[in-house]
Amino acid sequence: MAVLSSISSLVSYYRLFFTFMAFFFSGLIFLSSRSKRPNLPPGPRGWPLVGNLFQFVRSGKPFFEYIEDLRAKYGPIFTVKMGTRTLIVVSDGKLAHEALIERGALFANRPPETPTRAIFSCNKSTVNAAVYGPMWRSLRRNMVQNMLNTSKIKVFRNVREAAMDKLIDRLKTEAESNNGVVHVLKNARFAFFCILLTMCFGSEMSEEATEKMDQIMKSVLISLEPKIDDYLPILYPFFSKKRKRVLEVRREQVNYMVPLIEKRREVLQNPGSDKKAISFSYLDTLFDLEIEGRKQSLTNEELVTLCSEFLNGGTDTTATAVEWGIAQLIANPDVQSKLYEEIKSTVGNRKVDEKDIENMVYLQAVLKELLRKHPPTYFVLTHATLEPTKLAGYDIPTNANVEFFSHAIGEDPKLWTNPEKFDPDRFISGKEDADITGVTGVKMIPFGVGRRICPGLGLATVHLQLMFARMVQEFEWTAYPKDSKLDFTWNLEFTVVMKNHLRAMIRPRV
Ligand code: HEM
């Protein structure tokens, strides 16, 4: 009995000892893993593996509203974990300036691509997706210096004028057969797409070919929409059907675009063989482009990818701005009248020309206010750091997606008076201003700022100014149904568009 009791006390002793050691070592492991864990910006506690993904889904809110709620709770820099991805959201102008301007090179990288994105970007062979390095430098320098600088933009003046004339005709025809009612986004989008197609391939395309290309581009964008396995790669094997569809879309894109690329090659080799061809195009700049650190020129697949980037980058973004802009002109008839007066006093009875625009101060103010209040993308493209660093005292690891919240910065009450109000006069009175390139300070970032700032900023500005000037010169815009209040609710499609796409009444001026 005594032996038994001493054995049992020995067993109890060992149990106690092992339990103690187990606690001791797990404590050590926990503490050492904590000490290695980065000090990320604050954010909601997440679950292992899924992070805050379920909390977001359970909130039943669109992503940006969920992010807005977190911003209200955690402040200008916070962390949210979407499955395996760590998002660090920055919504403060000063922090954006520090990261993107003062320490621009460090924050100029992009995160790794999802498998689907890698297919469409040809493994990061685009300006927007390339790693901050030689490939990006070569592609970006080419796009900026050989295609989108001021003098090259001027080369396509006639292309823009023809597209704007066509737009006005389309609007007139649609209104005539529809009691004065027109779709805004669809028509603006078509006009920008036609301009970019001609700039890209160096030839005006038939309406049929344009529509086919548009349909392919839309399929590409739909394929690129984020999916659950982008956040939880563990689920990747369950989405083989979707992957098959993605490969089909890519094949269709390549099969349709390669002949257009070959056609342009032929035109360059046999000048005069195509009477419709124009003297210069984006493709021409890419054919013999030398990529730093690489011997071979761009492959046809890479050319398809770069042309698609050019078309996608400048179509939906710009068209979205037109839809919000016309809605604001309808909701603020005094702004519309003032704009019309400026156009009339600048050009009299002749058709407005893009050269007139530099004299239209109010038009420029309307556009700036529009991009402050309605940046077409609420986040700029995702950034990543080249090496681990700190921002606002927190750790920013290289594998984090750093997101700059354009919408919140543009409506920050610390930076703007009555930020909710659409008020172009704020830029006229001299009381408020903003450097859209962010160099002297960040108050609005519709085009991003710093090394990765949108290279299409100049072109987009010309497109928007010209389209607004022509649309307002030709027509008076009012609400449909008559006297109804416009619904400014937004919806995330490829860009942040009006939830109920704008249909408006137009009446020719004269
Ligand atoms: C209103 C129209 C436009 C808006 C609001 C817009 C907005 C943006 C934004 C927010 C970025 C990301 C900046 C960053 O990562 O920090 C960007 C990048 C880019 N945009 Fe635009 N964009 C517009 C028009 C265009 C046009 C017309 C083109 C070309 C035809 C274009 C081509 C690009 C490219 C290639 C990039 C990637 C730049 C890089 O990563 O280095 N965009 N744009």
Boltz pocket constraint, residues with backbone or C-beta under 6 A from the ligand:
constraints:
  - pocket:
      binder: B
      contacts: [[A, 127], [A, 128], [A, 129], [A, 140], [A, 309], [A, 310], [A, 311], [A, 313], [A, 314], [A, 315], [A, 317], [A, 318], [A, 321], [A, 375], [A, 376], [A, 377], [A, 379], [A, 380], [A, 381], [A, 382], [A, 445], [A, 446], [A, 447], [A, 448], [A, 449], [A, 451], [A, 452], [A, 453], [A, 454], [A, 455], [A, 456], [A, 457], [A, 459], [A, 460]]
      max_distance: 6.0
